[in-house]
Amino acid sequence: MPFALHAYAITKDKKIPVQHIFYGETREEADQHFNGHVAACPMFGPAEREGRMTTFFEEIDSLPTEESVDDEAEEIVADDPEEEEIEEGEGGWW
């Protein structure tokens, strides 16, 4: 059963400016993705080292796919009349 690892970086003034979700076929795989990110991220790394991280696992039915993420984004945009439509190929920093 696949898993999602939800991770919240908490600032020193107790705010949560960012959340990430790491997916894996197993808890261990999701945790590997999380640890790889912590090693490189200037916000998550210090938060993890200083004990300012909240994480939890969620068992999910299936891993997300490009199509399922695109469908979800379209639903969110459709629900918010002020949100701009997402163009194909936009949205990723990669």
Buried (B, 14 or more C-beta within 10 A) or exposed (E): EBBBBBBBBBEEEEEEEBEBBBBBEEBEBBBBBBEEBBEEBEBBBBBBEEEBBEBEBEEBEEBBEEEEEEEEBEEEBEEEEEEEEEEEEEEEEE
